[in-house]
Amino acid sequence: MGRLSGKVALVTGAASGIGSACALRFAEEGAAVAGLDVADKQDDRWRSACAKAAGSYFAVGDVRDDARLAAVVAEVRERFGRIDALVNSAGTPGGGPVHLVEPEEFDRVIDINLKGTFLACRHVLRVMLEQESGSIINIASIEGLQGCEGGSSYNASKGGVVLLTRSMAMDYARKGIRVNAICPGFIETPMFDAVWNMGGLEEVKDKIRDAHQLGRFGKPQEIADAALFLASDESSFITGQALAVDGGFTAGHRFGVAKLMGLE
């Protein structure tokens, strides 16, 4: 029996990257999975796994569109009867030094990463309140836990997601609803490639890789495994947490002492 058998999950940003990995992993563990994305394309593995699971539904939509989110949540509830887990994975990069960031660009990043999370939670919470159960997993970032050069709008949006998560955890705990955030390190996704595979960033990319104590970037599947745990009953006493899944990025700094001790 799968760890999510009998459960229904809604995943935003489900067409690629972390969202797609979460949808696939949840389906493999027996959940009926609904996905939402601005891209009208599902990962083939996602589609295959969902076909073998308890059911699937994929909708095209933007998390900034409140009316569309309301319609999708209503459709998921109509099809499956409930929503046990919500993974807010829809996101976008963005940043720069503040004096060079246009207000419209700042708004775009905040609207997708933070307001989109708020809007999805807003509609799904109404379903979960009737059930008096549910698990919400917001994909934040290590850049929501600490600053990053040139991060500005992205840092602000993900820091907001972390605090929104903690606020909701307090508000809804007595109704049986758990709310947690996952703060990934640098994960090899299409969004990661779009930012870091541009010319001239090779040295910076190498330094960022080295800042992960495990000496590598993460994989989307590794974030999906953490999301699976938080969606399952195995995490029944966990709420209000910002879980760093970051290969040791936020553990501290390296200065070469480990090498002197023969540990490298």
URGI-V652451 format. One record per pair of residues at least 12 apart in sequence whose ideal C-beta (glycine too) atoms are under 10 Angstrom apart, sorted by the first residue. I is the first residue (numbers start at 1). J is the second residue. D is the distance in Angstrom with one decimal. If there is no record, write none. Layout:
BEGIN
<<I;J;D> <I;J;D>>
END
This chain:
BEGIN
<<1;29;9.3> <1;30;6.9> <2;26;9.0> <2;27;9.0> <2;28;7.2> <2;29;3.9> <2;30;2.7> <2;31;7.4> <2;53;8.1> <2;54;8.8> <2;228;9.8> <2;232;9.4> <3;25;9.7> <3;26;9.1> <3;28;9.3> <3;29;4.5> <3;30;7.2> <3;31;8.8> <3;228;6.6> <3;229;8.6> <3;231;8.4> <3;232;4.7> <3;233;8.0> <3;234;7.2> <4;25;9.0> <4;26;5.7> <4;27;8.6> <4;28;8.9> <4;29;4.3> <4;30;5.1> <4;31;3.8> <4;32;8.9> <4;33;9.0> <4;53;9.0> <4;54;8.7> <4;84;7.8> <4;85;7.5> <4;228;7.3> <4;231;6.3> <4;232;6.1> <4;233;9.1> <5;29;7.4> <5;30;3.6> <5;31;7.6> <5;32;9.9> <5;53;9.3> <5;54;7.5> <6;30;7.3> <6;31;8.2> <6;32;8.7> <6;54;7.6> <6;82;9.6> <6;84;8.2> <7;26;8.1> <7;29;8.7> <7;30;7.5> <7;31;4.8> <7;32;7.4> <7;33;9.5> <7;54;8.3> <7;80;9.5> <7;82;8.3> <7;83;9.1> <7;84;4.0> <7;85;6.3> <7;133;9.9> <7;134;9.7> <7;135;8.9> <7;231;7.3> <7;232;8.3> <7;233;9.1> <8;26;9.6> <8;31;6.5> <8;32;4.7> <8;33;7.8> <8;34;7.3> <8;54;7.9> <8;55;8.2> <8;57;9.6> <8;76;7.0> <8;77;8.6> <8;79;8.7> <8;80;4.3> <8;81;7.4> <8;82;5.4> <8;83;5.4> <8;84;5.3> <8;85;7.5> <8;86;10.0> <8;127;9.6> <8;134;9.9> <9;22;8.0> <9;23;7.7> <9;25;9.8> <9;26;4.8> <9;27;8.5> <9;29;9.6> <9;31;4.8> <9;32;7.3> <9;33;5.2> <9;34;7.1> <9;35;9.1> <9;76;9.3> <9;80;9.5> <9;83;7.5> <9;84;6.5> <9;85;4.1> <9;86;7.3> <9;87;6.7> <9;135;9.0> <9;137;9.3> <9;227;9.2> <9;228;9.7> <9;231;6.4> <10;23;9.5> <10;26;9.9> <10;32;9.8> <10;33;7.9> <10;34;4.7> <10;35;7.7> <10;36;7.0> <10;57;8.9> <10;59;9.5> <10;69;9.9> <10;72;7.7> <10;73;7.1> <10;76;5.6> <10;77;9.6> <10;80;9.4> <10;83;5.6> <10;84;9.2> <10;85;7.3> <10;86;5.2> <10;87;7.3> <10;88;9.3> <10;120;7.8> <10;123;9.5> <10;124;6.4> <10;127;9.4> <10;136;9.9> <11;23;4.7> <11;24;9.6> <11;25;9.9> <11;26;7.2> <11;27;9.9> <11;31;9.8> <11;33;6.6> <11;34;7.2> <11;35;5.2> <11;36;7.2> <11;37;8.8> <11;46;9.3> <11;58;9.8> <11;85;8.5> <11;86;7.8> <11;87;4.4> <11;88;8.4> <11;89;6.1> <11;90;9.0> <11;120;9.9> <11;137;9.2> <11;139;9.8> <11;224;9.8> <11;227;8.8> <12;34;9.7> <12;35;7.9> <12;36;4.9> <12;37;7.2> <12;38;9.7> <12;59;9.9> <12;61;8.7> <12;62;9.8> <12;63;5.5> <12;69;8.6> <12;72;9.1> <12;86;7.9> <12;87;7.0> <12;88;5.4> <12;89;5.7> <12;90;4.1> <12;91;8.9> <12;116;7.2> <12;117;8.2> <12;119;9.7> <12;120;5.6> <12;124;9.9> <12;139;9.0> <13;35;8.5> <13;36;7.7> <13;37;5.9> <13;38;8.5> <13;39;9.2> <13;63;7.8> <13;87;8.3> <13;88;7.8> <13;89;3.8> <13;90;3.5> <13;91;6.2> <13;92;9.4> <13;112;9.3> <13;116;8.9> <13;139;7.8> <13;189;10.0> <13;191;9.4> <14;33;8.0> <14;34;8.2> <14;35;3.0> <14;36;6.1> <14;37;5.1> <14;39;9.1> <14;42;7.4> <14;43;8.4> <14;46;7.1> <14;58;7.0> <14;59;9.1> <14;87;8.3> <14;89;7.1> <14;90;8.4> <15;35;7.1> <15;36;8.9> <15;37;3.7> <15;38;7.9> <15;39;4.2> <15;40;8.0> <15;41;5.6> <15;42;6.1> <15;43;6.8> <15;46;8.1> <15;58;8.2> <15;60;9.0> <15;89;10.0> <15;90;9.5> <15;190;9.5> <16;37;7.6> <16;39;6.9> <16;41;8.2> <16;42;9.3> <16;43;6.7> <16;46;9.4> <16;89;9.6> <16;189;7.0> <16;190;5.2> <16;191;8.1> <16;220;8.8> <17;43;9.4> <17;89;7.4> <17;90;9.9> <17;91;8.6> <17;139;9.5> <17;187;7.5> <17;188;9.0> <17;189;3.5> <17;190;5.7> <17;191;6.0> <17;192;8.0> <17;193;9.7> <17;220;5.6> <17;223;9.0> <18;87;8.5> <18;89;5.0> <18;90;9.9> <18;91;8.4> <18;139;5.9> <18;182;8.6> <18;184;6.9> <18;187;6.4> <18;189;6.2> <18;191;8.9> <18;192;10.0> <18;218;9.5> <18;219;9.7> <18;220;4.9> <18;221;9.2> <18;222;9.5> <18;223;4.9> <18;224;6.9> <18;227;8.1> <19;35;7.3> <19;36;8.8> <19;37;7.0> <19;43;9.4> <19;46;9.2> <19;87;6.9> <19;88;8.9> <19;89;3.5> <19;90;6.8> <19;91;8.6> <19;139;7.8> <19;189;9.2> <19;220;8.5> <19;223;9.6> <19;224;9.1> <19;227;9.6> <20;35;8.0> <20;37;8.5> <20;41;9.9> <20;42;7.7> <20;43;4.4> <20;45;7.9> <20;46;5.4> <20;89;8.5> <20;189;9.0> <20;190;9.5> <20;220;7.1> <20;224;8.7> <21;43;8.5> <21;45;9.1> <21;46;8.7> <21;89;8.8> <21;187;9.2> <21;189;8.6> <21;219;8.0> <21;220;3.6> <21;221;5.2> <21;222;8.5> <21;223;6.6> <21;224;3.9> <21;225;8.8> <21;227;8.4> <21;228;10.0> <22;35;9.2> <22;46;9.5> <22;85;9.3> <22;87;4.9> <22;89;6.2> <22;137;8.1> <22;139;8.3> <22;182;9.6> <22;220;8.2> <22;221;9.4> <22;223;7.4> <22;224;4.6> <22;225;9.4> <22;226;9.4> <22;227;4.9> <22;228;7.7> <22;231;8.6> <23;35;5.2> <23;37;9.7> <23;42;8.2> <23;43;7.8> <23;45;9.3> <23;46;5.0> <23;47;9.5> <23;49;7.9> <23;50;7.3> <23;53;10.0> <23;56;8.4> <23;58;8.8> <23;87;8.1> <23;89;8.9> <23;224;8.4> <23;227;9.9> <24;42;9.9> <24;43;6.9> <24;44;10.0> <24;45;5.4> <24;46;4.9> <24;47;9.3> <24;48;8.7> <24;49;5.1> <24;50;8.2> <24;53;9.8> <24;220;9.1> <24;221;8.2> <24;224;7.0> <25;46;9.8> <25;49;8.4> <25;87;10.0> <25;220;9.4> <25;221;7.0> <25;223;9.4> <25;224;4.0> <25;225;6.7> <25;226;9.8> <25;227;7.2> <25;228;5.2> <25;231;9.3> <26;46;9.8> <26;49;8.7> <26;50;9.1> <26;53;8.2> <26;54;10.0> <26;85;7.3> <26;87;7.9> <26;224;7.9> <26;227;7.8> <26;228;6.5> <26;231;6.7> <26;232;9.5> <27;45;9.3> <27;46;7.2> <27;47;9.4> <27;48;8.8> <27;49;3.9> <27;50;4.7> <27;51;8.6> <27;52;7.4> <27;53;4.1> <27;54;8.1> <27;55;9.3> <27;56;6.9> <28;45;9.5> <28;49;5.4> <28;50;9.6> <28;52;8.5> <28;53;7.4> <28;224;9.5> <28;228;8.8> <29;49;9.6> <29;53;8.4> <29;228;6.2> <29;231;8.7> <29;232;7.7> <30;52;9.8> <30;53;6.2> <30;54;6.1> <31;50;9.2> <31;53;6.5> <31;54;6.4> <31;55;9.0> <31;56;9.5> <31;80;9.7> <31;84;7.7> <31;85;7.3> <31;228;9.2> <31;231;7.8> <31;232;9.6> <32;50;8.3> <32;53;6.6> <32;54;4.0> <32;55;4.0> <32;56;6.9> <32;57;8.0> <32;76;8.9> <32;79;8.1> <32;80;5.1> <32;81;9.4> <32;82;9.4> <32;83;9.8> <32;84;9.2> <33;46;8.0> <33;49;8.2> <33;50;5.4> <33;53;6.7> <33;54;8.2> <33;55;7.8> <33;56;5.3> <33;57;7.8> <33;58;8.9> <33;76;9.8> <33;80;9.5> <33;85;9.3> <33;87;9.6> <34;50;9.3> <34;55;8.7> <34;56;7.1> <34;57;4.3> <34;58;7.3> <34;59;7.2> <34;72;7.4> <34;73;8.9> <34;75;8.0> <34;76;4.5> <34;77;9.7> <34;79;7.6> <34;80;7.4> <34;83;8.1> <34;86;9.8> <35;47;9.8> <35;50;8.3> <35;56;7.6> <35;57;7.3> <35;58;4.7> <35;59;7.2> <35;60;9.7> <35;72;9.6> <35;76;9.9> <35;87;9.6> <35;89;9.6> <36;57;9.3> <36;58;7.8> <36;59;5.1> <36;60;7.7> <36;61;5.2> <36;62;8.8> <36;63;7.3> <36;68;8.4> <36;69;7.7> <36;72;5.5> <36;73;9.2> <36;76;9.1> <36;89;9.6> <36;90;7.4> <36;120;8.1> <37;58;7.7> <37;59;8.1> <37;60;6.8> <37;61;7.6> <37;62;9.0> <37;63;9.2> <37;89;9.2> <37;90;7.1> <38;60;6.9> <38;61;7.1> <38;62;5.2> <38;63;8.2> <38;64;9.4> <38;65;9.5> <38;90;7.8> <38;92;9.9> <38;112;9.4> <39;60;7.6> <39;190;9.9> <40;58;8.7> <40;59;9.6> <40;60;4.8> <41;58;9.1> <41;60;9.2> <42;56;8.8> <42;58;5.4> <46;58;8.3> <54;80;8.2> <55;79;7.2> <55;80;6.5> <56;79;9.6> <56;80;9.9> <57;72;8.6> <57;75;7.0> <57;76;6.3> <57;78;9.9> <57;79;5.8> <57;80;7.8> <58;72;10.0> <59;71;8.3> <59;72;4.7> <59;73;9.9> <59;75;7.0> <59;76;8.4> <60;72;9.3> <61;90;9.5> <62;90;8.3> <62;111;9.5> <62;112;8.2> <62;116;7.9> <62;119;10.0> <63;88;7.8> <63;89;9.7> <63;90;4.6> <63;91;9.0> <63;111;8.6> <63;112;6.4> <63;113;9.1> <63;115;8.0> <63;116;3.1> <63;117;7.5> <63;118;9.3> <63;119;6.2> <63;120;5.9> <64;90;9.1> <64;108;8.8> <64;111;5.0> <64;112;6.2> <64;115;6.7> <64;116;5.6> <64;119;7.4> <65;116;9.1> <65;119;8.2> <66;115;9.3> <66;116;9.7> <66;118;9.8> <66;119;5.3> <66;120;9.7> <66;122;8.0> <66;123;8.2> <67;119;10.0> <68;119;9.5> <69;116;8.4> <69;119;5.3> <69;120;5.8> <69;121;9.8> <69;122;8.0> <69;123;5.4> <69;124;8.8> <70;119;8.8> <70;122;8.8> <70;123;5.3> <70;126;9.4> <71;123;9.3> <72;120;9.0> <72;123;8.2> <72;124;9.9> <73;86;9.1> <73;120;8.0> <73;122;9.3> <73;123;4.2> <73;124;5.8> <73;125;9.8> <73;126;8.0> <73;127;6.6> <74;123;8.2> <74;126;9.9> <74;127;9.0> <76;123;9.8> <76;124;8.7> <76;127;8.3> <77;123;9.7> <77;124;9.3> <77;126;9.4> <77;127;5.6> <77;130;9.4> <81;127;9.8> <81;131;9.6> <82;127;6.8> <82;128;8.6> <82;130;8.7> <82;131;5.7> <82;133;8.6> <82;134;8.6> <83;123;9.4> <83;124;5.5> <83;125;9.6> <83;126;9.7> <83;127;4.8> <83;128;6.6> <83;131;7.9> <83;133;9.9> <83;134;6.7> <83;135;10.0> <83;136;9.8> <84;127;9.5> <84;128;8.1> <84;131;7.8> <84;133;6.9> <84;134;5.9> <84;135;6.8> <84;231;7.4> <84;232;9.8> <84;233;10.0> <85;124;9.2> <85;128;9.5> <85;134;6.9> <85;135;4.9> <85;136;7.5> <85;137;6.8> <85;178;9.7> <85;227;8.4> <85;228;9.3> <85;230;8.3> <85;231;4.0> <85;232;8.7> <86;117;9.6> <86;120;6.4> <86;121;6.9> <86;123;9.3> <86;124;4.5> <86;125;8.5> <86;127;9.2> <86;128;8.1> <86;134;7.3> <86;135;7.6> <86;136;4.8> <86;137;7.0> <86;138;8.6> <86;177;9.9> <86;179;9.2> <86;231;9.0> <87;120;9.4> <87;135;9.2> <87;136;8.2> <87;137;4.8> <87;138;8.1> <87;139;6.9> <87;182;8.9> <87;223;9.8> <87;224;8.9> <87;227;5.6> <87;228;9.8> <87;230;8.9> <87;231;7.4> <88;113;9.2> <88;114;10.0> <88;116;7.3> <88;117;4.4> <88;118;9.1> <88;119;9.5> <88;120;5.4> <88;121;7.0> <88;124;9.2> <88;136;7.4> <88;137;7.2> <88;138;4.7> <88;139;6.1> <88;140;9.1> <88;161;7.8> <88;164;9.8> <88;165;9.4> <88;181;9.0> <88;182;10.0> <89;117;9.5> <89;120;9.9> <89;137;8.6> <89;138;8.7> <89;139;4.6> <89;182;9.3> <89;189;10.0> <89;220;9.6> <89;223;8.7> <89;224;9.5> <89;227;8.4> <90;112;6.5> <90;113;8.0> <90;116;5.5> <90;117;8.0> <90;120;7.9> <90;139;8.5> <91;109;8.9> <91;112;6.3> <91;113;5.1> <91;114;9.7> <91;116;8.0> <91;117;8.7> <91;139;6.7> <91;140;9.2> <91;141;8.3> <91;154;8.7> <91;157;8.2> <91;158;8.3> <91;161;9.1> <91;189;9.7> <91;191;7.2> <92;108;7.2> <92;109;6.0> <92;111;9.1> <92;112;4.7> <92;113;6.4> <92;116;9.2> <92;153;9.6> <92;154;8.3> <92;157;8.7> <92;191;7.4> <92;194;10.0> <93;109;7.8> <93;112;9.9> <93;113;9.3> <93;151;9.6> <93;153;9.3> <93;154;6.1> <93;191;5.8> <93;192;8.6> <93;194;7.2> <93;195;5.2> <93;196;9.7> <94;106;7.8> <94;108;6.8> <94;109;3.7> <94;110;8.9> <94;112;8.6> <94;113;8.2> <94;151;9.0> <94;152;8.1> <94;153;4.8> <94;154;5.2> <94;155;9.9> <94;156;9.8> <94;157;7.9> <94;195;9.6> <95;109;7.5> <95;143;8.8> <95;148;8.0> <95;149;8.9> <95;150;5.1> <95;151;4.8> <95;152;4.7> <95;153;5.4> <95;154;4.6> <95;155;7.1> <95;156;9.0> <95;157;9.5> <95;195;9.4> <96;150;5.7> <96;151;8.7> <96;152;6.0> <96;153;7.7> <96;154;9.5> <97;149;8.9> <97;150;6.4> <97;151;9.8> <97;152;6.8> <98;150;9.9> <98;152;5.2> <98;153;8.6> <98;156;9.7> <99;152;9.7> <100;150;9.5> <100;152;9.1> <101;150;9.7> <101;152;5.7> <101;153;6.1> <105;152;9.7> <105;153;6.9> <106;152;7.5> <106;153;4.7> <106;156;8.0> <106;157;9.1> <107;153;8.6> <108;153;8.2> <108;157;9.9> <109;152;8.7> <109;153;4.0> <109;154;6.0> <109;155;9.8> <109;156;7.9> <109;157;5.4> <109;158;9.6> <110;153;6.5> <110;154;9.5> <110;156;6.8> <110;157;5.1> <110;160;7.5> <111;157;8.8> <112;157;7.8> <113;138;9.9> <113;139;9.2> <113;140;8.7> <113;141;8.8> <113;144;9.2> <113;153;8.5> <113;154;7.2> <113;156;8.9> <113;157;3.6> <113;158;6.4> <113;160;7.8> <113;161;6.7> <114;138;9.7> <114;140;9.7> <114;144;9.7> <114;153;9.9> <114;156;8.0> <114;157;4.5> <114;158;7.9> <114;159;8.9> <114;160;4.3> <114;161;5.8> <114;163;9.8> <114;164;7.1> <115;157;8.8> <115;160;9.0> <115;164;9.9> <116;157;9.4> <116;161;9.8> <117;136;9.2> <117;138;5.5> <117;139;8.4> <117;140;8.7> <117;157;8.8> <117;158;9.7> <117;160;8.4> <117;161;5.5> <117;164;6.6> <117;165;8.6> <117;168;9.9> <117;181;9.4> <118;138;9.7> <118;160;8.8> <118;161;8.9> <118;164;6.4> <118;168;9.3> <120;136;8.8> <120;138;9.1> <121;136;6.0> <121;138;7.7> <121;164;7.8> <121;165;9.1> <121;168;6.5> <121;172;9.6> <121;177;10.0> <121;179;7.9> <124;136;7.1> <124;177;9.6> <125;168;7.7> <125;171;9.0> <125;172;6.8> <125;175;9.0> <125;177;7.0> <125;179;9.1> <128;172;7.6> <128;175;7.6> <128;176;8.0> <128;177;5.0> <128;178;9.8> <128;179;9.9> <129;172;7.5> <129;175;5.8> <129;176;9.1> <129;177;7.3> <130;175;9.7> <131;175;9.1> <131;176;7.7> <131;177;8.6> <132;172;9.7> <132;174;9.4> <132;175;5.4> <132;176;4.4> <132;177;7.8> <133;175;8.3> <133;176;4.4> <133;177;6.8> <133;178;9.0> <134;172;8.3> <134;175;8.7> <134;176;7.2> <134;177;4.6> <134;178;7.4> <134;179;8.8> <134;231;9.6> <135;176;9.8> <135;177;7.5> <135;178;4.9> <135;179;7.8> <135;180;7.6> <135;227;9.5> <135;230;6.1> <135;231;5.1> <135;232;8.1> <135;233;9.1> <135;235;7.5> <135;236;9.1> <135;238;9.2> <135;239;8.6> <136;165;7.8> <136;168;6.9> <136;169;8.7> <136;172;8.4> <136;177;7.0> <136;178;7.1> <136;179;4.5> <136;180;7.4> <136;181;9.2> <136;230;8.9> <136;231;9.3> <136;239;9.4> <137;165;9.0> <137;178;9.0> <137;179;8.1> <137;180;5.8> <137;181;7.4> <137;182;6.3> <137;223;9.9> <137;226;8.5> <137;227;5.1> <137;228;9.4> <137;229;9.5> <137;230;4.9> <137;231;6.3> <137;235;9.6> <137;243;9.3> <138;158;9.4> <138;161;5.2> <138;162;8.0> <138;164;7.2> <138;165;5.0> <138;168;8.7> <138;179;7.3> <138;180;7.4> <138;181;4.5> <138;182;7.5> <138;183;9.6> <138;230;10.0> <138;242;9.0> <139;158;8.9> <139;161;7.8> <139;181;7.4> <139;182;5.6> <139;183;8.4> <139;184;6.9> <139;187;9.8> <139;223;7.3> <139;226;9.9> <139;227;7.8> <139;245;10.0> <140;157;8.9> <140;158;4.7> <140;159;8.0> <140;160;8.8> <140;161;4.3> <140;162;5.0> <140;163;9.6> <140;164;9.2> <140;165;7.1> <140;180;9.8> <140;181;4.3> <140;182;6.7> <140;183;4.8> <140;184;8.0> <140;242;6.3> <140;243;9.2> <140;244;9.4> <141;154;7.4> <141;155;8.2> <141;157;8.7> <141;158;4.1> <141;159;8.8> <141;161;8.0> <141;162;8.7> <141;181;9.1> <141;182;8.9> <141;183;5.6> <141;184;6.1> <141;185;8.4> <141;186;9.2> <141;187;9.4> <141;242;9.8> <141;244;9.4> <141;246;9.1> <142;155;9.9> <142;158;8.4> <142;183;5.1> <142;184;6.9> <142;185;5.4> <142;186;8.1> <142;211;9.9> <142;212;9.7> <142;242;9.6> <142;244;6.0> <142;245;8.9> <142;246;5.0> <142;247;9.7> <142;249;5.4> <142;250;5.5> <143;155;4.9> <143;156;9.4> <143;157;9.0> <143;158;5.2> <143;159;7.9> <143;183;8.2> <143;184;9.5> <143;185;9.6> <143;186;9.4> <143;249;9.9> <144;156;8.8> <144;157;7.8> <144;158;3.1> <144;159;4.5> <144;160;7.6> <144;161;5.8> <144;162;4.6> <144;163;8.6> <144;165;9.4> <144;181;7.6> <144;183;6.0> <144;184;10.0> <144;242;7.3> <144;244;9.8> <145;158;8.2> <145;159;7.7> <145;162;6.8> <145;181;9.5> <145;183;5.5> <145;242;6.5> <145;244;6.5> <145;246;8.8> <145;249;9.4> <145;250;6.0> <146;159;9.2> <146;183;9.6> <146;244;9.7> <146;249;8.9> <146;250;6.4> <147;159;9.1> <148;186;9.9> <148;208;9.2> <149;204;9.0> <154;195;9.9> <158;181;8.8> <158;183;7.7> <158;184;9.9> <158;242;9.9> <159;242;9.9> <161;181;6.1> <161;183;9.0> <161;242;8.8> <162;181;5.4> <162;183;7.1> <162;241;9.8> <162;242;4.8> <163;181;9.4> <163;242;9.1> <164;179;8.7> <164;181;8.5> <165;179;5.4> <165;180;6.5> <165;181;4.2> <165;182;9.7> <165;183;9.9> <165;239;9.3> <165;240;7.1> <165;241;8.2> <165;242;6.6> <166;179;7.9> <166;180;9.3> <166;181;8.1> <166;239;9.2> <166;240;5.0> <166;241;8.4> <166;242;7.5> <167;179;8.6> <167;240;8.9> <168;180;9.7> <168;181;10.0> <168;239;9.2> <168;240;8.5> <169;181;9.3> <169;238;9.6> <169;239;4.6> <169;240;3.3> <169;241;7.9> <170;239;8.7> <170;240;6.7> <172;239;8.6> <173;239;5.7> <173;240;7.7> <176;236;9.9> <177;239;8.2> <178;230;7.7> <178;231;9.4> <178;235;7.3> <178;236;7.7> <178;237;8.9> <178;238;6.7> <178;239;4.0> <178;240;8.2> <178;241;9.3> <179;230;9.6> <179;239;6.0> <179;240;6.8> <179;241;9.1> <180;226;9.4> <180;227;9.3> <180;229;9.7> <180;230;5.1> <180;231;9.6> <180;235;7.6> <180;238;6.3> <180;239;6.2> <180;240;7.0> <180;241;4.9> <180;242;7.6> <180;243;6.5> <181;230;9.2> <181;240;9.0> <181;241;7.2> <181;242;4.5> <181;243;6.9> <181;244;9.6> <182;223;6.1> <182;224;9.6> <182;226;5.3> <182;227;6.2> <182;229;9.7> <182;230;7.2> <182;241;9.2> <182;242;7.9> <182;243;5.3> <182;244;8.2> <182;245;5.7> <182;246;9.7> <183;223;9.7> <183;226;9.8> <183;241;9.7> <183;242;5.3> <183;243;6.5> <183;244;4.6> <183;245;7.0> <183;246;6.7> <183;249;9.4> <183;250;7.9> <184;217;10.0> <184;218;6.2> <184;220;8.9> <184;222;8.3> <184;223;5.1> <184;226;8.5> <184;243;9.5> <184;244;8.1> <184;245;5.4> <184;246;6.4> <184;247;9.4> <184;249;9.3> <185;208;9.0> <185;209;10.0> <185;211;8.7> <185;212;5.6> <185;213;9.7> <185;214;9.0> <185;216;9.7> <185;217;7.3> <185;218;5.3> <185;222;9.4> <185;223;9.3> <185;244;7.4> <185;245;6.9> <185;246;3.1> <185;247;5.1> <185;248;8.1> <185;249;4.4> <185;250;7.9> <186;205;8.8> <186;208;5.7> <186;209;7.5> <186;211;8.6> <186;212;7.0> <186;216;9.5> <186;217;5.0> <186;218;6.8> <186;246;8.1> <186;247;8.3> <186;249;7.4> <187;217;6.5> <187;218;4.4> <187;219;6.8> <187;220;6.0> <187;221;9.7> <187;222;7.7> <187;223;6.2> <187;245;8.7> <187;246;9.1> <187;247;9.5> <188;216;9.1> <188;217;5.0> <188;218;7.0> <188;219;6.2> <188;220;7.3> <189;217;9.6> <189;218;9.3> <189;219;9.1> <189;220;5.8> <189;223;9.2> <190;220;9.7> <192;205;9.7> <192;217;7.4> <192;218;9.4> <192;220;9.6> <196;208;7.7> <196;209;9.7> <196;217;9.1> <205;217;8.9> <208;249;8.6> <209;247;9.3> <210;254;7.7> <211;246;9.5> <211;247;9.0> <211;248;8.8> <211;249;5.7> <211;250;9.6> <211;251;9.9> <211;253;8.2> <211;254;7.8> <212;246;6.8> <212;247;3.7> <212;248;6.0> <212;249;5.0> <212;250;9.8> <212;251;9.3> <213;246;8.9> <213;247;6.2> <213;248;2.7> <213;249;7.2> <213;250;9.5> <213;251;5.5> <213;252;8.2> <213;253;9.8> <213;254;7.3> <213;258;9.4> <214;246;9.1> <214;247;4.0> <214;248;5.7> <214;249;9.0> <214;251;9.9> <215;247;7.9> <215;248;9.0> <215;264;9.1> <216;247;6.6> <217;247;7.6> <217;249;10.0> <218;245;6.9> <218;246;7.2> <218;247;5.8> <218;249;9.2> <222;245;6.4> <222;246;9.9> <222;247;8.6> <223;243;9.9> <223;245;5.7> <223;246;9.9> <224;245;10.0> <225;245;8.5> <226;243;6.2> <226;244;9.7> <226;245;4.9> <227;243;9.6> <227;245;9.2> <229;243;8.9> <230;243;7.5>>
END
